[in-house]
Amino acid sequence: AAMEQKQAASIARGLKRSKATPPTRVLPRRKSSRIAGVSASGIYVENEQGGKIEISGGSFTPVETEPKFYNRRVNDGSDLSVAEAVELAGSKWVKEGTVTAAEHFTKDVLPDIIDDLPMVSPKMKRGSPTTVTKGPGASISDFSSEKMQNRLDSLSLDDTETCVAKVTPERIYSVACHPSPDRVIVCAGDKQGHLGIWNVDQYGIQTGHESDGVHLFKPYGSVISSMAWNSSGTSLLTASYDGSVRAFDANKQ
């Protein structure tokens, strides 16, 4: 029972669907044109082939449909603003204040985190990254592969109420973490092209934001297969099954 309560709590964190009730559409009552003495419009099916129907006759005016882009892409490859990327996620996930919160994160919070990153010289970049530092009194043997594996095996996730959140609507295909040594920023891409960015520490979060530091974007119409931050933490590169690559540049938002 305790485990079920923890799982329920973890699901409640992060993205939340909009609870707004869609307006009820009242359809007009059908009336028979024949009984009313109205002559037929003369519209008929000219040709039906390959799943396409060609209409002719009368005063028929073709209905304009929304443009469809190559390989289910969200647009023709043009840049997306933060607001556009958020709104493409759909009304199910966009509520009042969602766009404002995402813009605050990308324009204020993330640049502040980037400014705190240590400068890395080109000479340091050529070497292997330092992921473990030796503290006072520690010996080299403390960082052997066997001891490190034992430490990793002993890790556990006990606080599911704060360490688990719903970041994307669909199954996750790719994950990347921001290189900040002080703040935990996790990015995930799902199978429908959603990009979720979780500000785990909720650093700089605005009062009233209900998604626990999670911001959802939709830059693609298909699977986000891979993603990676550059070493300076200013650009997030993402690739999709639709054959395109996008770069989120924090300095240009």
C-alpha positions as CSV (number, residue, x, y, z in Angstrom):
1,A,0.0,0.0,0.0
2,A,2.9,2.3,0.9
3,M,4.5,1.7,-2.5
4,E,1.3,2.4,-4.3
5,Q,0.9,5.7,-2.5
6,K,4.5,6.6,-3.5
7,Q,3.8,5.7,-7.2
8,A,0.6,7.8,-7.2
9,A,2.5,10.7,-5.7
10,S,5.2,10.5,-8.4
11,I,2.7,10.5,-11.2
12,A,1.1,13.6,-9.7
13,R,4.4,15.6,-10.2
14,G,5.4,17.2,-13.4
15,L,3.1,17.6,-16.5
16,K,-0.5,17.9,-15.8
17,R,-3.3,17.8,-18.4
18,S,-5.5,20.9,-18.8
19,K,-8.8,20.4,-16.9
20,A,-10.6,23.0,-19.0
21,T,-13.9,21.6,-20.3
22,P,-14.3,22.0,-24.1
23,P,-17.4,24.0,-25.1
24,T,-20.4,22.0,-26.1
25,R,-21.1,22.2,-29.8
26,V,-24.8,22.4,-30.7
27,L,-25.4,21.0,-34.1
28,P,-28.2,22.4,-36.3
29,R,-31.2,20.3,-36.9
30,R,-31.2,18.5,-40.2
31,K,-33.8,19.6,-42.7
32,S,-34.8,17.9,-45.9
33,S,-34.1,20.2,-48.9
34,R,-36.4,18.0,-51.1
35,I,-39.3,18.5,-48.8
36,A,-38.6,22.2,-48.5
37,G,-38.6,22.4,-52.3
38,V,-35.0,23.5,-52.5
39,S,-33.3,22.5,-55.8
40,A,-30.2,20.4,-55.6
41,S,-26.8,22.2,-55.7
42,G,-25.6,20.0,-58.5
43,I,-22.4,18.9,-56.7
44,Y,-21.2,15.4,-57.5
45,V,-18.2,13.1,-57.3
46,E,-16.2,13.5,-60.5
47,N,-13.5,11.0,-59.7
48,E,-12.5,8.7,-56.8
49,Q,-9.0,7.1,-56.9
50,G,-6.3,6.2,-54.5
51,G,-8.2,7.5,-51.5
52,K,-8.7,10.9,-53.1
53,I,-12.1,12.3,-54.1
54,E,-12.6,14.9,-56.8
55,I,-15.7,17.1,-56.5
56,S,-17.3,18.9,-59.4
57,G,-20.5,20.8,-60.3
58,G,-22.6,23.6,-58.8
59,S,-20.9,26.3,-56.8
60,F,-18.6,24.0,-54.9
61,T,-15.6,25.8,-53.3
62,P,-12.7,23.7,-52.1
63,V,-12.0,24.0,-48.4
64,E,-8.4,25.1,-47.6
65,T,-6.6,22.7,-45.3
66,E,-3.6,23.3,-43.0
67,P,-0.3,22.8,-44.9
68,K,1.4,19.5,-44.4
69,F,5.1,19.5,-44.2
70,Y,7.6,16.9,-45.3
71,N,7.9,13.8,-43.1
72,R,5.4,15.1,-40.5
73,R,7.6,18.1,-39.6
74,V,6.0,20.8,-37.5
75,N,6.9,23.5,-40.1
76,D,9.1,24.1,-43.1
77,G,12.3,24.1,-41.0
78,S,12.0,27.7,-39.9
79,D,13.1,28.7,-36.4
80,L,10.5,28.3,-33.6
81,S,10.0,30.8,-30.8
82,V,9.6,29.5,-27.3
83,A,5.9,30.4,-27.4
84,E,5.4,28.6,-30.7
85,A,7.2,25.5,-29.5
86,V,5.1,25.4,-26.3
87,E,1.8,25.9,-28.1
88,L,2.5,23.2,-30.6
89,A,2.2,20.7,-27.6
90,G,-1.6,21.3,-27.8
91,S,-4.3,22.6,-25.5
92,K,-4.1,19.4,-23.5
93,W,-0.8,20.5,-22.0
94,V,-0.9,24.3,-22.4
95,K,-2.7,26.2,-19.6
96,E,-2.8,29.8,-18.5
97,G,0.8,30.8,-17.5
98,T,2.5,27.8,-19.3
99,V,4.0,29.9,-22.0
100,T,5.1,32.7,-19.5
101,A,6.7,30.1,-17.3
102,A,8.7,28.6,-20.2
103,E,9.8,32.0,-21.4
104,H,10.9,32.9,-17.9
105,F,13.0,29.7,-17.7
106,T,14.7,30.1,-21.1
107,K,15.3,33.8,-20.9
108,D,16.1,34.4,-17.2
109,V,16.7,31.1,-15.3
110,L,18.8,29.2,-17.8
111,P,21.1,32.2,-18.7
112,D,21.7,32.7,-15.0
113,I,22.7,29.1,-14.6
114,I,25.0,29.3,-17.6
115,D,26.7,32.4,-16.2
116,D,27.7,30.4,-13.1
117,L,29.4,27.7,-15.2
118,P,33.2,27.6,-14.8
119,M,35.2,28.7,-17.9
120,V,36.8,25.7,-19.7
121,S,40.0,26.4,-21.7
122,P,40.7,24.8,-25.0
123,K,43.6,22.8,-23.5
124,M,41.2,21.3,-20.9
125,K,38.7,20.4,-23.5
126,R,41.2,18.2,-25.3
127,G,41.6,15.9,-22.3
128,S,39.2,13.5,-20.7
129,P,36.5,15.1,-18.6
130,T,36.9,15.0,-14.9
131,T,33.8,13.4,-13.4
132,V,35.2,12.5,-10.0
133,T,37.4,14.7,-7.9
134,K,39.6,13.4,-5.1
135,G,38.7,15.0,-1.7
136,P,41.1,15.5,1.3
137,G,42.4,12.3,2.7
138,A,41.2,10.2,-0.3
139,S,43.5,7.8,-2.1
140,I,43.5,6.7,-5.7
141,S,42.3,3.3,-4.7
142,D,39.0,4.8,-3.5
143,F,38.2,5.5,-7.1
144,S,38.8,2.0,-8.5
145,S,36.2,0.6,-10.9
146,E,35.2,-2.1,-8.4
147,K,34.6,0.4,-5.5
148,M,32.8,2.8,-7.8
149,Q,30.5,0.0,-9.0
150,N,29.8,-0.9,-5.4
151,R,28.8,2.7,-4.6
152,L,26.6,2.8,-7.7
153,D,24.9,-0.5,-6.7
154,S,24.1,0.9,-3.3
155,L,22.3,3.9,-4.6
156,S,18.5,3.9,-4.1
157,L,15.6,6.2,-4.9
158,D,13.7,6.6,-1.7
159,D,12.1,10.1,-2.1
160,T,9.8,9.5,-5.1
161,E,7.7,12.5,-4.1
162,T,10.5,14.9,-5.2
163,C,12.8,12.8,-7.4
164,V,10.2,11.5,-9.9
165,A,8.1,13.6,-12.3
166,K,6.3,13.2,-15.6
167,V,8.4,15.1,-18.1
168,T,6.9,14.1,-21.5
169,P,3.5,12.8,-22.5
170,E,4.8,9.7,-24.4
171,R,7.6,7.1,-24.1
172,I,11.1,8.6,-23.7
173,Y,13.6,7.9,-26.4
174,S,16.5,10.3,-25.5
175,V,17.8,12.0,-22.4
176,A,20.5,14.7,-21.8
177,C,21.6,16.6,-18.7
178,H,22.8,20.2,-18.6
179,P,26.6,20.4,-17.7
180,S,26.0,22.7,-14.8
181,P,27.8,21.3,-11.7
182,D,25.4,23.1,-9.3
183,R,22.0,22.8,-10.9
184,V,20.2,19.7,-12.2
185,I,18.5,20.3,-15.5
186,V,17.2,17.1,-17.3
187,C,16.0,17.1,-20.9
188,A,14.0,14.2,-22.4
189,G,12.6,13.6,-25.9
190,D,9.6,11.3,-26.6
191,K,8.2,9.3,-29.5
192,Q,5.8,12.1,-30.6
193,G,8.4,14.8,-30.8
194,H,7.8,16.4,-27.4
195,L,10.8,17.9,-25.6
196,G,10.5,18.1,-21.8
197,I,12.9,20.1,-19.7
198,W,12.8,19.5,-16.0
199,N,14.3,22.1,-13.6
200,V,14.8,19.4,-10.9
201,D,16.0,21.9,-8.2
202,Q,13.2,24.3,-9.2
203,Y,15.8,27.0,-9.3
204,G,14.4,30.4,-10.1
205,I,10.9,29.0,-10.5
206,Q,8.0,31.4,-10.4
207,T,5.3,31.3,-7.8
208,G,2.2,29.6,-9.0
209,H,3.8,27.3,-11.6
210,E,2.0,24.0,-11.1
211,S,4.3,21.7,-13.1
212,D,7.1,21.3,-10.6
213,G,9.7,22.9,-12.8
214,V,8.8,20.9,-16.0
215,H,8.5,22.8,-19.3
216,L,7.1,21.0,-22.4
217,F,7.9,21.9,-26.0
218,K,7.1,20.3,-29.3
219,P,9.8,21.1,-31.9
220,Y,9.2,17.9,-33.9
221,G,6.4,15.8,-35.3
222,S,8.2,12.5,-34.8
223,V,10.6,10.7,-32.4
224,I,13.4,12.7,-30.8
225,S,16.1,10.1,-31.2
226,S,19.1,11.9,-29.6
227,M,20.1,15.1,-27.9
228,A,23.2,16.6,-26.3
229,W,24.3,19.9,-24.7
230,N,27.5,21.6,-25.8
231,S,30.3,21.9,-23.2
232,S,29.4,25.5,-22.3
233,G,25.7,24.7,-21.7
234,T,24.5,27.3,-24.1
235,S,23.1,25.1,-26.8
236,L,21.0,21.9,-26.8
237,L,21.2,19.9,-30.1
238,T,18.4,17.5,-30.9
239,A,17.8,15.1,-33.8
240,S,14.6,13.5,-34.9
241,Y,13.3,10.6,-37.0
242,D,11.9,13.2,-39.4
243,G,15.4,13.8,-40.7
244,S,16.0,17.2,-39.1
245,V,18.3,18.6,-36.4
246,R,17.5,21.6,-34.3
247,A,19.6,23.7,-32.0
248,F,18.2,25.5,-29.0
249,D,20.4,28.5,-28.4
250,A,20.0,29.9,-24.9
251,N,21.8,33.1,-25.9
252,K,19.2,33.9,-28.6
253,Q,16.0,33.3,-26.7
